[in-house]
């Protein structure tokens, strides 16, 4: 948690080809328009399923109209980012595995197949290797997801690799909070407090 997983996912999602309209002298869309993020842990399992797959009107109580899910909204050049995928329940893991295998899915309450054509990026703070051993994360889904794997270092690891990282971070935040005039004095005070109250071995 707090390592910048969402920023890494955005960087991956924004690094893509954009068509250029020579007549209008502009790109046909913005870099951000096809990046869609869903935090699995922030929603109930039923809501996550509806957000991902969409639903048909009347499929469940409260489904007052047809709704596209993020799998459908995400176009061929788009990226779907699932944050905290380790919190996906077993039933949804099975359904999502099928999407990765076939690229096809159905809205809740429908049988019509629809295609997911975009790119998928998933992140978690949980130890999925341990999840495989304990049985709360499916092995087949794990290996489907892990075509490429990026590990974001914790703040503690970043500071251990380069002590100037803490100084830089405190300086940037101090200037953002107190302004250019008072930022340096605030940064000096904060660094002094960290050194004396937390120590260099603090785990962050």
C-alpha positions in Angstrom: 0.0 0.0 0.0 1.1 3.5 -0.7 3.8 2.6 -3.2 2.2 4.3 -6.2 0.7 1.3 -8.0 -2.0 3.4 -9.5 0.6 5.8 -11.0 2.5 2.9 -12.5 -0.7 1.6 -14.0 -1.5 5.0 -15.4 1.9 5.2 -17.0 1.4 1.9 -18.7 -2.1 2.8 -19.8 -1.1 6.2 -21.2 1.9 4.7 -23.1 0.0 3.6 -26.2 -0.6 4.5 -29.8 -3.0 7.4 -30.6 -4.3 7.9 -34.1 -3.7 11.4 -35.5 -6.4 13.2 -37.5 -4.4 15.1 -40.2 -7.5 17.0 -41.4 -8.2 18.4 -37.9 -4.5 18.5 -36.9 -5.1 16.8 -33.6 -5.2 13.3 -32.0 -8.5 11.5 -32.3 -8.7 11.2 -28.5 -6.8 12.1 -25.3 -4.3 9.8 -23.5 -6.6 9.7 -20.5 -9.9 8.9 -22.2 -9.2 5.2 -22.5 -7.8 4.5 -19.0 -10.4 3.0 -16.7 -9.7 2.1 -13.0 -11.7 0.0 -10.6 -10.7 -0.5 -7.0 -12.0 -4.0 -6.2 -11.6 -3.6 -2.4 -13.7 -0.5 -2.2 -16.9 -2.1 -3.5 -19.1 -5.1 -2.6 -18.7 -8.2 -4.7 -22.1 -7.7 -6.4 -21.2 -4.1 -7.4 -17.7 -5.2 -8.6 -19.4 -7.7 -10.9 -21.8 -5.2 -12.3 -19.0 -2.6 -12.8 -16.9 -5.1 -14.7 -19.5 -7.0 -16.8 -22.4 -4.5 -16.9 -26.0 -5.7 -16.6 -29.3 -5.9 -18.4 -32.3 -4.0 -17.2 -34.2 -6.0 -14.6 -31.3 -8.5 -14.0 -31.5 -7.6 -10.2 -33.2 -5.2 -7.9 -32.1 -1.7 -8.7 -31.1 -2.5 -12.3 -33.4 0.1 -13.9 -31.7 0.3 -17.3 -29.1 -1.5 -19.4 -25.6 -0.6 -18.4 -22.2 -1.2 -20.0 -19.4 -2.5 -17.7 -15.8 -1.4 -17.9 -14.9 -4.5 -19.9 -17.2 -3.3 -22.6 -16.4 0.4 -22.3 -12.7 -0.3 -22.6 -11.8 -0.1 -26.4 -9.1 -1.9 -28.3 -6.6 0.9 -27.4 -7.8 1.2 -23.8 -6.5 -0.1 -20.5 -8.6 -1.5 -17.6 -6.8 -1.2 -14.2 -8.1 -3.5 -11.5 -6.6 -2.3 -8.2 -6.5 -4.8 -5.3 -7.3 -7.8 -7.4 -6.2 -9.9 -4.5 -9.5 -9.0 -2.8 -11.6 -10.5 -5.7 -13.7 -13.4 -4.4 -13.4 -16.9 -5.7 -16.6 -16.7 -7.8 -15.5 -13.6 -9.6 -12.0 -15.0 -10.0 -13.6 -17.8 -12.1 -15.6 -15.4 -14.2 -12.7 -13.1 -14.7 -10.4 -16.0 -15.7 -12.8 -16.9 -18.5 -12.6 -13.3 -19.8 -8.8 -13.6 -19.9 -8.9 -17.0 -21.7 -11.6 -16.2 -24.3 -11.8 -12.4 -24.3 -15.6 -12.9 -24.2 -18.1 -12.1 -21.4 -21.8 -11.5 -20.9 -23.6 -8.7 -19.1 -25.4 -9.9 -15.9 -28.8 -11.2 -17.0 -27.8 -11.7 -20.7 -26.5 -14.5 -22.8 -25.2 -12.4 -25.7 -21.4 -12.6 -25.8 -19.4 -9.4 -25.9 -15.7 -8.9 -26.4 -13.0 -7.3 -24.2 -10.4 -5.9 -26.6 -8.3 -3.8 -24.3 -5.3 -4.2 -22.1 -5.5 -5.3 -18.5 -3.3 -4.1 -15.6 -3.9 -5.5 -12.1 -2.4 -4.6 -8.8 -2.5 -5.8 -5.2 -0.7 -5.1 -1.9 -1.4 -8.8 -0.9 1.1 -11.6 -1.3 -0.5 -13.6 -4.1 2.2 -16.4 -3.8 0.9 -16.9 -0.3 -2.6 -16.8 -1.6 -1.9 -19.7 -3.9 -0.6 -21.8 -1.0 -3.5 -20.8 1.2 -6.1 -21.4 -1.5 -7.7 -17.9 -1.6 -6.3 -17.0 -5.0 -6.6 -19.3 -8.1 -3.4 -20.5 -9.6 -4.7 -20.4 -13.2 -5.8 -16.8 -12.8 -2.5 -15.9 -11.2 -0.5 -17.2 -14.2 -2.9 -15.6 -16.7 -2.4 -12.2 -15.0 1.4 -12.5 -14.6 2.5 -12.2 -18.2 4.6 -9.2 -17.0 5.2 -8.4 -13.3 6.2 -5.1 -11.8 7.1 -4.8 -8.1 6.9 -1.3 -6.7 9.4 -0.7 -3.9 8.1 0.5 -0.5 9.2 3.9 0.8 11.5 2.2 3.2 13.2 0.3 0.4 13.5 3.5 -1.6 15.1 5.4 1.3 17.4 2.5 2.0 18.6 2.6 -1.6 19.0 6.4 -1.7 18.8 8.4 1.6 18.3 11.6 -0.5 14.9 10.2 -1.4 13.5 11.2 2.0 15.0 14.7 1.8 13.6 15.2 -1.7 10.1 14.0 -0.7 10.0 16.2 2.4 11.2 19.2 0.4 8.5 18.8 -2.3 5.7 18.2 0.2 6.8 21.1 2.4 6.8 23.5 -0.6 3.4 22.2 -1.7 2.0 22.8 1.8 3.8 26.0 3.0 4.7 27.6 -0.4 8.1 28.5 -1.9 8.9 31.0 0.8 8.3 28.9 3.9 8.8 25.4 2.4 12.6 25.1 3.0 12.3 26.0 6.7 9.4 23.6 7.2 11.4 20.8 5.4 14.3 21.4 7.7 12.1 21.2 10.8 10.4 18.0 9.5 13.6 16.2 8.7 15.0 17.1 12.2 11.9 15.7 13.8 12.0 12.5 11.7 15.7 12.0 12.6 15.1 12.4 16.3 11.6 10.9 16.8 11.5 8.1 14.2 15.1 7.3 13.4 16.7 6.2 10.1 15.5 2.6 10.5 11.8 3.6 10.6 9.7 1.1 8.5 7.3 3.7 7.0 
